[in-house]
Amino acid sequence: MKIHIKANICENLISIFIFLVAHSLKVCIPLQNLNTKTQMNHKEYGKNEKKFWYPLDNAAKIFPAITTRKVTSVFRITVVLKSVVHIKSLFQAVRDVENRFPYFKVKMRKGFFWYYLESDDFKVPVVQDKGEPCRRFTKRGHMYRVLVAENRISVEFSHILTDGTGAFEFLKAILARYIEIRDVDIPPDFAYMKAGEIPDSEEFEDAYNRYFDPEVPASVKRPKAFHLPFKLASVPRYDVLSATMKSEQLKKIAKENGVSITVYLASVYLKALQDIFEETGGTGRHSKAQKLCVEIPVNLRKIYPTKTMRNFSLFVMPEIDRSLGHYTFEEILKTVYHQMQLETDAKLVNKILARHVGSERKFIIRAIPLFVKSLFLRLSYYSLGSSQYSGVVTNFGHVPFPGEITEHIDCLTFMPPPPNKLIKVSCGVVSAGNKLVMSFGNITETKELERRIIKYLVNEGVDIKLSSYCNKQDA
């Protein structure tokens, strides 16, 4: 008890010391101590001598330690229009909208114990879309960009800043403003973050800390999983293959099987992994691993109410155990469905949250210098993270647009961050209108996993059109 009290006193003294130094120097002040109007008034942003800063959220803390030229932690969301982008209108739209999102206009700084984000007045880069997608950002630079090529408008974000929800709200605001500039009326009931609005203070919050319950026991560590045995491609190795299909076709097939599109696609992904596992005899880095597991991000905003525009997602990991024998597709569907129902229950999500947030709150962890933390984070990323799952399926879901906007959109695409050398292939899914796009990010010499998934869907009656990201040769 005495040790616990002393630890709390030390933590409080450290926090008070940091605040007093920052406040006395008048360089920046902690986000939570900002007056709302001073903090949020984007029209005055850059004119106020006081800057805000805030610590990285729980999900973001891992990324500075693991980011490399190959593992960039950068993802992309693209809207493909039915006409060529008018560059001047896009520039105006970005300039009109960018200050609506002040929590993105930050740069990462290095503290003694943790990295933190500090506000910085810069113009969001709008660049030509060429070269390899999802390239990393420099540690001392901005962490998002807007890209344009022909009829595509894309945004790329570092996961240090936000997740897919935050990034899409930014893209949606740009798209709405762009279409408005092109003399198209936006329906008044269409919900998006408008240029000129004052951001809600809740958009800045670290929702992980808000909903963390210290009384909930943490979830247990999982066993190691099977990984694809494919050889890595030469650098630059990140390649993206997209499969475009009709949403209604896939939805009908999923419904006939009594599951959602996410469960259905995750099951197809697991089936393809099992086929490869059986044909290769489980060879590779973890040849003895019998578990096949898919990591599926879950948007926690659907479970815990918050307006945060920072990271707020966790993962469920449905799996099959090949030591129990071969699984039919029906058995895989049943297993994935029930595991996802169980793992997305609020009580079990609390356990996962407790594991992620609880460890960083321990005084001994907080007191370790950053360079030591970074070393352990890099090691744990593979030993406690990637080693536990075989692949990633991120389903962004269906994005509704009003008819006035839908008639200008061909489709949306979501490119996940480049996978690491263990996972090798990842998948991002998003739909708009009647088009659903699966984008496979691959760093190997083969497209065998994608081929098996696409072949199965085609055999089930899904019409698919394939396309590859064509700018890689310009890298």
Secondary structure in CASP SS format (residue, H / E / C, confidence):
PFRMAT SS
TARGET T0000
AUTHOR 0000-0000-0000
METHOD secondary structure of the structure
MODEL  1
M C 1.00
K H 1.00
I H 1.00
H H 1.00
I H 1.00
K H 1.00
A H 1.00
N H 1.00
I H 1.00
C H 1.00
E H 1.00
N H 1.00
L H 1.00
I H 1.00
S H 1.00
I H 1.00
F H 1.00
I H 1.00
F H 1.00
L H 1.00
V H 1.00
A H 1.00
H H 1.00
S H 1.00
L H 1.00
K C 1.00
V C 1.00
C E 1.00
I E 1.00
P E 1.00
L H 1.00
Q H 1.00
N H 1.00
L C 1.00
N C 1.00
T H 1.00
K H 1.00
T H 1.00
Q H 1.00
M H 1.00
N C 1.00
H H 1.00
K H 1.00
E H 1.00
Y C 1.00
G C 1.00
K C 1.00
N C 1.00
E C 1.00
K C 1.00
K E 1.00
F E 1.00
W E 1.00
Y E 1.00
P E 1.00
L C 1.00
D C 1.00
N C 1.00
A C 1.00
A H 1.00
K H 1.00
I H 1.00
F H 1.00
P H 1.00
A H 1.00
I H 1.00
T C 1.00
T C 1.00
R C 1.00
K C 1.00
V C 1.00
T C 1.00
S C 1.00
V E 1.00
F E 1.00
R E 1.00
I E 1.00
T E 1.00
V E 1.00
V E 1.00
L E 1.00
K C 1.00
S C 1.00
V C 1.00
V C 1.00
H C 1.00
I H 1.00
K H 1.00
S H 1.00
L H 1.00
F H 1.00
Q H 1.00
A H 1.00
V H 1.00
R H 1.00
D H 1.00
V H 1.00
E H 1.00
N H 1.00
R H 1.00
F C 1.00
P H 1.00
Y H 1.00
F H 1.00
K C 1.00
V E 1.00
K E 1.00
M E 1.00
R E 1.00
K E 1.00
G C 1.00
F C 1.00
F C 1.00
W C 1.00
Y E 1.00
Y E 1.00
L E 1.00
E E 1.00
S E 1.00
D C 1.00
D C 1.00
F C 1.00
K C 1.00
V C 1.00
P C 1.00
V E 1.00
V E 1.00
Q E 1.00
D C 1.00
K C 1.00
G C 1.00
E C 1.00
P C 1.00
C C 1.00
R C 1.00
R C 1.00
F C 1.00
T C 1.00
K C 1.00
R C 1.00
G C 1.00
H C 1.00
M C 1.00
Y E 1.00
R E 1.00
V E 1.00
L E 1.00
V E 1.00
A E 1.00
E C 1.00
N C 1.00
R E 1.00
I E 1.00
S E 1.00
V E 1.00
E E 1.00
F E 1.00
S E 1.00
H C 1.00
I C 1.00
L C 1.00
T C 1.00
D C 1.00
G H 1.00
T H 1.00
G H 1.00
A H 1.00
F H 1.00
E H 1.00
F H 1.00
L H 1.00
K H 1.00
A H 1.00
I H 1.00
L H 1.00
A H 1.00
R H 1.00
Y H 1.00
I H 1.00
E H 1.00
I H 1.00
R C 1.00
D C 1.00
V C 1.00
D C 1.00
I C 1.00
P C 1.00
P C 1.00
D C 1.00
F C 1.00
A C 1.00
Y C 1.00
M C 1.00
K C 1.00
A C 1.00
G C 1.00
E C 1.00
I C 1.00
P C 1.00
D C 1.00
S H 1.00
E H 1.00
E H 1.00
F H 1.00
E C 1.00
D C 1.00
A H 1.00
Y H 1.00
N H 1.00
R H 1.00
Y H 1.00
F C 1.00
D C 1.00
P C 1.00
E C 1.00
V C 1.00
P C 1.00
A C 1.00
S C 1.00
V C 1.00
K C 1.00
R C 1.00
P C 1.00
K C 1.00
A E 1.00
F C 1.00
H C 1.00
L C 1.00
P C 1.00
F C 1.00
K C 1.00
L E 1.00
A C 1.00
S C 1.00
V C 1.00
P C 1.00
R C 1.00
Y C 1.00
D E 1.00
V E 1.00
L E 1.00
S E 1.00
A E 1.00
T E 1.00
M E 1.00
K E 1.00
S H 1.00
E H 1.00
Q H 1.00
L H 1.00
K H 1.00
K H 1.00
I H 1.00
A H 1.00
K H 1.00
E H 1.00
N C 1.00
G C 1.00
V C 1.00
S C 1.00
I H 1.00
T H 1.00
V H 1.00
Y H 1.00
L H 1.00
A H 1.00
S H 1.00
V H 1.00
Y H 1.00
L H 1.00
K H 1.00
A H 1.00
L H 1.00
Q H 1.00
D H 1.00
I H 1.00
F H 1.00
E H 1.00
E H 1.00
T H 1.00
G C 1.00
G C 1.00
T C 1.00
G C 1.00
R C 1.00
H C 1.00
S C 1.00
K C 1.00
A C 1.00
Q C 1.00
K E 1.00
L E 1.00
C E 1.00
V E 1.00
E E 1.00
I E 1.00
P E 1.00
V E 1.00
N E 1.00
L H 1.00
R H 1.00
K H 1.00
I C 1.00
Y C 1.00
P C 1.00
T C 1.00
K C 1.00
T C 1.00
M C 1.00
R C 1.00
N C 1.00
F C 1.00
S E 1.00
L E 1.00
F E 1.00
V E 1.00
M C 1.00
P C 1.00
E E 1.00
I E 1.00
D E 1.00
R H 1.00
S H 1.00
L H 1.00
G C 1.00
H C 1.00
Y C 1.00
T C 1.00
F H 1.00
E H 1.00
E H 1.00
I H 1.00
L H 1.00
K H 1.00
T H 1.00
V H 1.00
Y H 1.00
H H 1.00
Q H 1.00
M H 1.00
Q H 1.00
L H 1.00
E H 1.00
T C 1.00
D C 1.00
A H 1.00
K H 1.00
L H 1.00
V H 1.00
N H 1.00
K H 1.00
I H 1.00
L H 1.00
A H 1.00
R H 1.00
H H 1.00
V H 1.00
G H 1.00
S H 1.00
E H 1.00
R C 1.00
K C 1.00
F H 1.00
I H 1.00
I H 1.00
R H 1.00
A C 1.00
I C 1.00
P C 1.00
L H 1.00
F H 1.00
V H 1.00
K H 1.00
S H 1.00
L H 1.00
F H 1.00
L H 1.00
R H 1.00
L H 1.00
S H 1.00
Y H 1.00
Y H 1.00
S H 1.00
L H 1.00
G H 1.00
S H 1.00
S H 1.00
Q H 1.00
Y C 1.00
S C 1.00
G E 1.00
V E 1.00
V E 1.00
T E 1.00
N E 1.00
F E 1.00
G E 1.00
H E 1.00
V C 1.00
P C 1.00
F C 1.00
P C 1.00
G H 1.00
E H 1.00
I H 1.00
T H 1.00
E C 1.00
H C 1.00
I E 1.00
D E 1.00
C E 1.00
L E 1.00
T E 1.00
F E 1.00
M E 1.00
P C 1.00
P C 1.00
P C 1.00
P C 1.00
N C 1.00
K C 1.00
L C 1.00
I C 1.00
K C 1.00
V E 1.00
S E 1.00
C E 1.00
G E 1.00
V E 1.00
V E 1.00
S E 1.00
A E 1.00
G C 1.00
N C 1.00
K E 1.00
L E 1.00
V E 1.00
M E 1.00
S E 1.00
F E 1.00
G E 1.00
N E 1.00
I C 1.00
T E 1.00
E C 1.00
T C 1.00
K C 1.00
E H 1.00
L H 1.00
E H 1.00
R H 1.00
R H 1.00
I H 1.00
I H 1.00
K H 1.00
Y H 1.00
L H 1.00
V H 1.00
N H 1.00
E C 1.00
G C 1.00
V C 1.00
D C 1.00
I E 1.00
K E 1.00
L E 1.00
S E 1.00
S E 1.00
Y C 1.00
C C 1.00
N C 1.00
K H 1.00
Q H 1.00
D H 1.00
A C 1.00
END
